[in-house]
């Protein structure tokens, strides 16, 4: 009899890491000396890693596969990789990321089905992975875990016939994609493609709901075995993003009993992976928002919500087929991608709105005779910057991934249906607030001269505390539901999105504008000084689509009233409204109901995406002082949840600087 609680404790206390060992081999030098092609290098490395992984089967597990090699050696020497960078535009690590495989076809057919239809490299990868599976089967037999042995024996070659088999095959595929060197490999619409296996087992009596719930929980636990080995800006930024709910291609609601079990399992485990995204709409019952709110109350920082009423029509307008638009999922954070057919690079770069304000003020303010003149100059600055960003994507090339190709739906010529690029848009609220101040004080009542403003910004408001206070606290801000500020929010996003219309990227796709920030809410303050909204040099911007850190708002309803005014379908690349709430709100008896209604109100108002943190500032301060006592404290960062004490201090501090609301 399996003891799931013992397994859970074993993994959460990280005892499984005792099986890990480093890889001490220079494959890059070997491959370079042989002059191997990229495909040959990737395949040989995958074969090497599969051969050198040590099969580990735990006595109490039902879903197996554990990373034992801590390193994935490079396939290129430093000199070769630098040369590649001179020839091509390389994105991040150079490998594919932020992709969702076609799990449905993989689960249905199994690995052997694809061996004859793939190329020689893919066929070798399949052989290497099946060989590793065979070694897992032998190890499972050796330790007496016959259930794992028989499950892997079936799914290592053929498709899944039960819920457990489907979960195990997913684990093998997911494991292999990371082992190949791909990263931010997402989970997709789990409750859609897994539901047939779940339902068949429930209907036949093979599984009870309680047994299925335990399987879901163990499956979720598997995402946390190796996640610290996955690359990201910070630990937790690993892309293990799972989507629940939403409409299907026929307009029917997907949310089902499996969806519910997933939310409940996440709440019991209290771990950061997988990160849950809920697809919702104005038709979504309030009960689903309440289920999601239970996780927010626990402090997990998810689910993140995305509005089908905005996302699906917007994707269709951008050229996605209706059936693909309806089947959208999430990249690592919030960017919209489509499983199997989408090779979109949804985070290829970012526009800094505050940088655009800085350039316009310093280059155009003195010669502008009116606010319209300044806005015309700003529009040209944004268009020129967008032009530069687009040109910088030319020549994009990814290191080939033979196993990933098996998992996707290629066109006959080896291309993919969607190859679109996405740009984040950082600091848009601070930029809008800056325009409000310039209009009011420079061109309006003329209480601040053009040169006085420029001098104040260049000196970081040194010696002018009254002016700083006036700009920072006495001027209309986005988040106050003030039309004077919000009109500039709308204008900036319209300029951004319109500047990308009609452009084609080097892969034949389009460019998508978004309101996300990723890590740029910190990075985009480098190289610019203070801004006219009263932000001082070096102070960070708001994360994603959120107000400035010091904006005095009228509360969360006021904030979403401002942030739902733009035409959000034009910035569909993604970027959620990000709000922090005081953990004390949950003491009220009706807190779950009120919070769920707040989220549904946002959706009904036409909001695109929203994510919510439940924080206690005193606890966060204590965690900084005594991290060893708070190793399981979770916070939401920009599009993912992390353990607070594992973050660099700059990210910890930003969470603590954000405004905290009640409801």
C-alpha positions in Angstrom: 0.0 0.0 0.0 1.4 3.3 -1.1 1.9 5.9 1.6 1.4 9.2 -0.2 1.9 11.4 3.0 5.3 9.8 3.4 6.1 10.6 -0.3 4.9 14.2 0.2 7.0 14.8 3.2 10.0 13.2 1.5 9.8 15.6 -1.5 8.9 18.8 0.4 11.8 18.3 2.8 14.0 17.8 -0.4 15.4 14.5 0.6 15.2 13.4 -3.0 18.1 15.8 -3.8 20.5 13.3 -2.3 20.4 11.4 -5.6 21.7 14.4 -7.5 25.2 14.6 -9.0 27.0 17.1 -11.1 28.0 16.5 -14.8 31.8 16.9 -15.2 32.2 16.6 -19.0 33.0 19.1 -21.7 30.7 18.0 -24.5 31.1 21.4 -26.2 34.8 21.0 -26.8 34.2 17.4 -28.1 31.5 18.5 -30.5 33.4 21.4 -31.7 36.5 19.3 -32.5 34.3 17.0 -34.5 32.6 19.9 -36.3 29.1 18.5 -35.6 25.9 20.2 -36.8 23.5 21.7 -34.3 21.0 18.8 -34.7 23.7 16.3 -34.1 25.0 18.1 -31.1 21.5 18.3 -29.5 20.8 14.7 -30.2 24.1 13.4 -28.9 23.7 15.4 -25.7 20.2 14.1 -25.2 21.5 10.6 -25.7 24.3 11.2 -23.3 22.0 12.7 -20.6 19.4 9.9 -20.9 22.2 7.3 -20.7 23.7 8.9 -17.6 20.6 9.7 -15.7 20.2 7.4 -12.7 16.8 5.8 -12.5 15.3 6.5 -9.1 12.0 4.9 -8.1 10.6 5.8 -4.7 8.7 3.2 -2.8 5.6 5.3 -2.2 5.3 7.0 -5.6 2.9 6.2 -8.4 4.2 8.8 -10.8 7.9 8.5 -11.4 11.0 10.2 -13.0 13.4 12.3 -11.1 16.3 14.5 -12.4 19.6 13.2 -11.0 22.0 15.2 -13.2 22.2 18.8 -12.0 23.8 20.2 -15.1 23.1 20.2 -18.8 26.4 20.7 -20.5 26.7 23.3 -23.3 26.8 22.0 -26.9 28.8 25.1 -28.0 32.0 26.5 -26.8 32.0 30.1 -25.6 33.7 31.1 -28.8 31.2 29.2 -31.0 28.2 30.7 -29.1 29.6 34.2 -29.5 30.0 33.6 -33.2 26.4 32.4 -33.4 25.4 35.6 -31.7 27.2 37.6 -34.4 25.4 35.7 -37.1 21.9 35.5 -35.6 19.6 37.2 -33.1 19.6 34.8 -30.2 16.8 35.0 -27.7 17.8 34.5 -24.1 19.6 31.2 -23.8 19.2 30.4 -27.5 16.8 27.5 -26.9 13.1 27.3 -27.4 11.1 28.5 -24.4 7.5 29.5 -23.6 6.0 26.7 -25.6 3.1 24.3 -25.0 3.5 20.9 -26.7 0.5 19.1 -28.2 0.1 16.9 -25.1 -3.2 15.6 -26.4 -1.6 13.8 -29.4 1.3 12.6 -27.4 -0.9 11.0 -24.7 -3.2 9.4 -27.3 -0.4 7.9 -29.4 2.7 7.4 -27.3 6.3 7.7 -28.4 6.7 4.9 -30.9 3.9 6.2 -33.0 6.1 9.2 -34.0 9.3 7.3 -34.6 8.7 6.7 -38.3 7.3 10.1 -39.0 10.1 12.1 -37.5 13.7 12.7 -38.8 16.7 10.6 -37.8 17.5 12.9 -34.8 14.0 12.7 -33.4 14.0 8.9 -33.9 17.3 8.7 -31.9 15.8 10.8 -29.2 12.8 8.5 -28.9 15.1 5.5 -28.7 17.2 7.2 -26.0 14.1 8.1 -24.0 12.6 4.6 -24.3 15.9 3.1 -23.2 15.8 5.4 -20.1 12.2 4.3 -19.5 13.3 0.6 -19.7 15.9 1.3 -17.0 13.2 2.9 -14.9 11.1 -0.2 -15.3 13.9 -2.4 -14.2 14.6 -0.2 -11.2 10.9 -0.2 -10.3 10.9 -4.0 -10.4 14.0 -4.1 -8.3 12.6 -1.9 -5.5 9.2 -3.7 -5.6 7.2 -0.8 -7.0 5.3 -3.0 -9.6 2.7 -0.3 -10.2 5.3 2.2 -11.5 6.9 -0.6 -13.5 3.7 -1.6 -15.3 2.6 2.0 -15.9 5.9 3.0 -17.5 6.0 -0.3 -19.4 2.8 0.7 -21.2 3.3 4.4 -21.7 7.0 4.4 -22.7 5.9 3.1 -26.1 2.2 3.4 -26.5 -0.5 5.9 -25.6 -2.2 6.2 -22.2 -5.3 4.2 -21.4 -6.0 5.5 -17.9 -5.7 8.7 -15.9 -2.6 7.4 -14.0 -1.0 6.4 -17.3 -1.7 9.8 -18.8 -0.1 11.6 -15.8 2.9 9.3 -16.0 3.4 9.8 -19.7 3.1 13.6 -19.3 5.8 13.4 -16.6 8.1 11.6 -19.0 7.5 14.0 -21.8 7.9 17.1 -19.6 11.1 15.6 -18.1 12.5 14.9 -21.5 11.8 18.4 -22.9 13.7 20.0 -20.0 16.5 17.5 -20.4 16.8 18.4 -24.0 17.6 22.0 -23.0 14.2 23.6 -23.7 12.8 25.7 -20.8 9.6 27.4 -19.7 7.8 24.4 -21.1 4.2 25.0 -20.0 1.4 22.6 -19.1 -1.4 24.1 -21.2 -5.1 23.3 -20.8 -4.7 20.4 -18.4 -8.4 20.0 -17.5 -9.3 19.8 -21.2 -6.8 17.2 -22.6 -6.7 15.1 -19.4 -10.4 15.1 -18.7 -11.3 12.1 -21.0 -8.9 9.9 -19.0 -10.1 11.2 -15.7 -13.8 10.8 -16.7 -13.4 7.3 -18.1 -11.8 6.1 -14.9 -14.4 7.8 -12.7 -17.3 6.5 -14.8 -16.0 2.9 -14.8 -15.3 2.9 -11.1 -11.6 2.4 -11.6 -11.0 5.5 -9.6 -13.1 7.2 -6.9 -13.0 11.0 -6.7 -10.8 10.8 -3.6 -8.3 8.5 -5.3 -8.3 10.8 -8.3 -7.7 13.8 -6.1 -4.7 12.1 -4.5 -3.3 11.4 -8.0 -3.7 15.0 -9.0 -1.9 16.0 -5.8 1.0 13.6 -6.4 1.2 14.9 -10.0 1.4 18.5 -8.8 4.1 17.4 -6.4 6.2 16.1 -9.3 6.5 19.6 -10.7 8.4 20.6 -7.5 11.0 17.8 -7.6 13.4 19.4 -10.1 12.1 23.0 -10.5 15.1 24.5 -8.8 17.2 23.1 -11.6 15.2 24.9 -14.3 16.6 28.2 -15.6 14.9 31.5 -14.9 15.6 35.0 -13.7 14.9 33.9 -10.2 14.0 30.5 -8.6 10.4 30.0 -9.3 10.6 31.7 -12.7 10.4 28.3 -14.4 7.3 28.4 -16.6 5.4 25.5 -15.1 2.1 27.3 -15.9 -1.2 25.4 -16.0 -4.5 26.6 -17.4 -8.0 25.6 -16.2 -11.4 26.5 -17.4 -12.5 28.8 -20.3 -14.5 28.1 -23.4 -13.7 25.4 -26.0 -13.9 25.9 -29.8 -17.7 25.3 -29.7 -18.2 28.0 -27.0 -18.8 25.4 -24.2 -17.3 25.9 -20.7 -14.4 23.6 -20.0 -14.3 23.9 -16.2 -15.2 20.4 -14.8 -14.7 18.2 -11.8 -11.0 17.7 -12.7 -10.6 21.5 -12.7 -12.0 21.7 -9.2 -9.7 18.9 -8.0 -6.7 20.8 -9.3 -7.6 24.0 -7.4 -8.2 22.0 -4.2 -4.9 20.0 -4.6 -2.9 23.2 -5.1 -4.5 24.6 -1.9 -3.5 21.5 0.1 0.0 21.3 -1.2 0.9 25.1 -0.8 3.8 24.9 -3.3 4.6 27.3 -6.1 4.3 24.8 -9.0 2.4 24.4 -11.1 1.2 28.0 -11.3 -2.5 28.1 -12.1 -4.2 30.3 -14.6 -8.0 30.5 -14.7 -9.7 31.3 -18.0 -13.0 33.1 -17.2 -15.6 35.3 -18.8 -18.8 37.1 -18.0 -20.5 33.8 -18.1 -18.3 32.1 -15.5 -20.3 31.2 -12.4 -19.3 33.1 -9.2 -18.5 29.7 -7.6 -15.4 29.3 -9.8 -14.1 32.7 -8.7 -14.7 31.7 -5.1 -12.7 28.5 -5.7 -9.8 30.6 -7.1 -10.1 33.0 -4.2 -9.5 30.2 -1.7 -6.0 29.9 -3.2 -5.4 33.7 -3.1 -6.4 33.6 0.6 -3.8 31.0 1.3 -1.2 33.3 -0.1 -0.1 31.4 -3.3 -0.3 34.5 -5.6 -2.4 32.5 -8.1 -4.7 31.8 -9.9 -4.1 34.5 -12.5 -7.3 35.2 -14.4 -7.7 35.9 -18.1 -10.9 37.1 -19.7 -12.0 35.0 -22.7 -14.4 37.8 -23.7 -11.3 39.9 -24.5 -8.7 37.3 -25.4 -10.5 35.2 -28.0 -11.9 37.9 -30.2 -8.6 39.8 -30.0 -6.6 36.7 -31.1 -9.0 36.2 -34.0 -8.5 39.8 -35.0 -4.8 39.3 -35.1 -5.2 36.4 -37.5 -5.5 33.3 -35.3 -7.9 30.7 -36.5 -11.1 30.7 -34.3 -10.5 27.2 -33.1 -6.9 28.1 -32.1 -7.9 31.4 -30.5 -10.5 29.4 -28.4 -7.7 27.0 -27.3 -5.2 29.6 -26.1 -3.1 28.9 -23.1 -0.4 30.7 -21.2 3.3 31.0 -21.6 5.5 31.1 -18.5 3.8 34.2 -17.1 0.7 35.6 -18.9 1.5 35.7 -22.7 -1.1 34.0 -24.8 0.1 31.0 -26.8 -1.6 28.1 -28.5 -0.5 24.5 -27.8 1.1 22.5 -30.6 0.8 25.1 -33.3 2.3 28.1 -31.7 6.0 28.9 -31.7 5.4 32.5 -30.8 8.3 34.3 -29.0 6.0 36.2 -26.8 8.6 38.1 -24.7 11.2 39.0 -27.2 11.7 42.6 -25.9 10.0 45.5 -24.1 9.2 49.1 -24.7 9.9 51.4 -21.8 7.2 54.1 -21.7 9.1 56.0 -19.1 12.2 56.1 -21.3 10.0 57.6 -24.0 8.9 60.3 -21.7 12.5 61.0 -20.6 13.6 61.3 -24.3 10.7 63.5 -25.2 11.1 65.8 -22.3 14.8 66.3 -22.9 14.7 66.5 -26.7 11.3 68.1 -27.5 9.8 69.9 -24.5 11.7 73.2 -25.0 10.5 73.5 -28.6 7.0 72.4 -28.1 4.4 75.2 -28.1 1.5 73.1 -26.9 0.6 69.8 -25.3 -0.4 68.6 -28.7 3.1 69.4 -30.1 4.6 67.4 -27.2 2.3 64.5 -27.8 3.1 64.5 -31.5 6.8 64.4 -30.6 6.2 61.6 -28.1 4.3 59.6 -30.8 7.4 59.9 -33.1 9.7 58.8 -30.2 7.6 55.7 -29.5 7.3 54.8 -33.2 11.1 55.2 -33.6 11.7 53.0 -30.6 9.3 50.4 -31.8 11.0 50.4 -35.2 14.4 49.8 -33.4 12.9 47.0 -31.3 11.4 45.3 -34.4 14.7 45.6 -36.4 16.5 44.1 -33.4 14.5 40.9 -33.8 15.7 40.3 -37.4 17.6 37.1 -37.9 16.1 35.4 -34.9 17.4 31.8 -34.7 16.9 29.0 -32.2 19.1 26.0 -31.5 17.2 23.1 -33.1 15.3 20.9 -30.7 14.6 17.5 -32.3 12.5 16.1 -29.4 10.5 19.3 -29.1 9.7 19.1 -32.8 8.1 15.7 -32.2 5.8 17.3 -29.6 4.7 20.1 -31.8 2.6 20.2 -35.0 5.0 21.2 -37.8 4.0 22.3 -41.3 5.3 20.1 -44.1 8.2 22.6 -44.7 9.2 22.5 -41.0 7.6 25.8 -40.0 4.9 26.4 -37.5 1.4 27.9 -37.9 2.1 30.9 -35.5 5.5 32.6 -35.3 4.5 35.9 -33.7 6.7 38.1 -31.5 5.4 39.9 -28.4 6.7 43.1 -26.8 6.1 44.0 -23.2 5.2 47.6 -22.3 6.8 48.8 -19.0 5.8 51.7 -16.8 2.8 52.9 -18.8 1.0 54.3 -15.7 4.1 56.3 -14.6 4.3 57.6 -18.2 0.6 58.6 -18.2 1.0 60.3 -14.8 4.0 62.2 -16.2 1.9 63.6 -19.1 -0.8 64.7 -16.7 1.7 66.7 -14.7 3.2 68.3 -17.9 -0.2 69.2 -19.2 -1.4 70.7 -15.9 1.6 72.6 -14.8 3.7 73.3 -17.9 1.1 74.0 -20.5 -1.9 74.6 -18.2 -1.4 77.0 -15.3 2.3 77.4 -16.3 3.3 77.1 -12.6 6.3 75.1 -13.7 8.5 76.3 -16.6 9.9 73.9 -19.1 13.4 74.5 -18.0 12.5 74.3 -14.4 11.0 70.9 -14.9 14.0 69.6 -16.9 16.4 70.9 -14.2 14.4 69.3 -11.4 14.5 66.0 -13.2 18.2 66.2 -13.9 18.9 67.0 -10.3 16.6 64.3 -9.0 14.5 67.0 -7.4 17.4 68.0 -5.2 16.6 71.3 -3.5 13.0 71.4 -4.6 11.0 69.3 -2.1 7.8 71.3 -2.7 7.9 70.5 -6.4 8.6 66.8 -5.7 5.6 66.6 -3.3 3.4 68.5 -5.8 4.2 66.1 -8.7 4.2 63.0 -6.5 1.2 63.4 -4.3 -0.9 66.4 -5.5 -1.4 65.5 -9.2 -3.9 63.2 -10.7 -2.7 59.6 -11.2 -3.9 56.5 -13.0 -5.7 54.4 -10.5 -7.9 57.3 -9.2 -10.5 56.8 -11.9 -9.6 60.3 -13.1 -10.3 60.9 -16.8 -7.4 63.4 -17.1 -4.9 60.7 -16.2 -6.7 57.8 -17.7 -6.9 59.4 -21.2 -3.1 59.3 -21.4 -3.1 55.7 -20.4 -5.4 55.0 -23.3 -3.4 57.2 -25.6 -0.1 55.6 -24.8 -1.3 52.0 -25.3 -3.0 53.0 -28.6 0.2 54.5 -29.9 2.1 51.4 -28.9 -0.3 49.0 -30.5 -0.9 51.0 -33.7 2.9 51.4 -34.2 3.1 47.6 -34.5 0.1 47.1 -36.9 1.0 45.8 -40.4 4.6 44.8 -39.4 5.9 41.3 -40.2 8.7 39.7 -38.3 11.6 37.7 -39.8 9.7 34.5 -39.5 6.6 35.8 -41.3 4.6 36.4 -38.1 3.2 39.6 -36.6 4.2 41.7 -33.6 1.9 41.8 -30.5 1.8 44.6 -28.0 1.3 43.9 -24.3 1.0 45.5 -20.9 3.4 43.1 -19.1 6.7 44.1 -17.6 8.6 40.9 -16.6 11.7 42.0 -14.8 11.9 45.3 -16.7 10.1 47.1 -13.9 13.5 47.2 -12.2 15.8 47.2 -15.3 14.1 49.9 -17.2 15.0 52.5 -14.6 18.7 52.1 -15.5 20.0 54.9 -17.7 17.2 57.4 -17.0 16.7 59.9 -14.2 13.6 61.1 -12.4 10.3 61.4 -14.2 7.6 64.1 -14.2 5.2 62.1 -12.1 7.5 62.5 -9.1 9.4 59.2 -9.4 13.0 59.7 -8.3 16.1 58.3 -10.0 16.4 54.6 -9.4 13.0 54.1 -8.0 11.3 51.1 -9.6 8.2 51.1 -11.8 5.0 49.3 -11.1 5.0 45.6 -12.0 3.0 44.8 -15.1 -0.2 46.7 -15.6 -0.3 48.5 -12.3 -0.2 52.0 -10.9 2.9 53.7 -9.8 4.2 52.7 -6.4 3.3 56.0 -4.8 0.0 56.8 -6.5 -2.7 57.7 -4.0 -5.7 55.7 -5.3 -9.2 55.4 -4.2 -8.9 51.7 -3.5 -9.0 48.6 -5.7 -12.3 49.4 -7.4 -10.9 52.8 -8.4 -7.7 51.1 -9.8 -9.6 48.6 -12.0 -11.9 51.4 -13.1 -8.9 53.2 -14.5 -7.2 50.1 -15.9 -10.2 48.9 -17.8 -10.6 52.1 -19.8 -8.1 51.3 -22.6 -9.0 49.2 -25.7 -7.3 46.2 -24.1 -7.8 43.9 -27.1 -5.1 45.9 -28.8 -2.5 44.9 -26.2 -3.4 41.2 -26.1 0.2 39.9 -25.8 -0.6 39.9 -22.1 0.1 41.8 -18.9 -2.1 41.5 -15.8 -3.4 44.1 -13.5 -1.3 43.3 -10.4 -2.8 44.1 -6.9 -1.7 43.4 -3.4 -4.2 42.9 -0.6 -3.6 42.9 3.1 -3.9 39.4 4.5 -6.1 40.7 7.3 -9.0 41.0 4.9 -9.7 37.3 5.2 -10.8 37.6 8.8 -14.2 38.8 7.6 -16.8 36.1 7.3 -17.8 37.2 3.8 -14.3 37.9 2.5 -14.3 35.0 0.0 -17.6 36.1 -1.5 -16.6 39.8 -1.6 -13.2 39.1 -3.2 -14.7 36.8 -5.8 -17.3 39.4 -6.7 -14.5 42.0 -7.1 -12.7 39.8 -9.6 -15.9 39.1 -11.5 -16.6 42.8 -11.6 -13.2 43.3 -13.2 -14.0 40.7 -15.8 -17.5 42.2 -16.4 -15.9 45.7 -16.9 -13.8 44.3 -19.7 -10.6 43.7 -17.9 -8.1 41.5 -19.7 -5.9 39.8 -17.0 -5.6 40.2 -13.2 -3.4 38.6 -10.5 -3.6 39.1 -6.8 -1.2 38.8 -3.9 -2.3 38.4 -0.3 0.6 39.8 1.8 1.4 40.8 5.4 4.2 43.4 5.5 5.3 42.5 9.0 5.7 38.9 8.0 7.7 39.9 4.9 10.0 42.1 7.1 10.5 39.2 9.5 11.3 36.9 6.6 14.0 39.2 5.4 15.5 39.2 8.9 15.1 35.5 9.6 14.8 33.7 6.2 15.5 30.3 7.8 12.1 30.5 9.5 10.1 31.4 6.4 11.3 29.1 3.6 7.8 28.3 2.5 6.5 31.9 2.4 5.0 32.5 -1.1 4.6 35.8 -3.0 3.7 36.7 -6.6 6.5 38.4 -8.4 5.7 39.5 -12.0 4.0 36.5 -13.6 4.9 33.7 -11.3 4.9 32.8 -7.6 8.1 32.2 -5.7 9.4 31.5 -2.2 10.0 34.9 -0.8 13.3 34.1 1.0 14.8 32.6 -2.2 14.5 35.9 -4.1 17.2 38.5 -4.5 16.6 41.5 -2.2 15.6 43.9 -5.0 12.6 41.7 -5.8 11.7 41.2 -2.1 11.8 45.0 -1.6 9.6 45.6 -4.6 6.9 43.4 -3.3 7.1 45.3 0.0 6.9 48.7 -1.7 3.7 47.9 -3.6 0.5 49.4 -2.4 -1.6 47.1 -0.2 -5.4 47.3 -0.4 -8.4 46.2 1.6 -11.7 45.2 0.2 
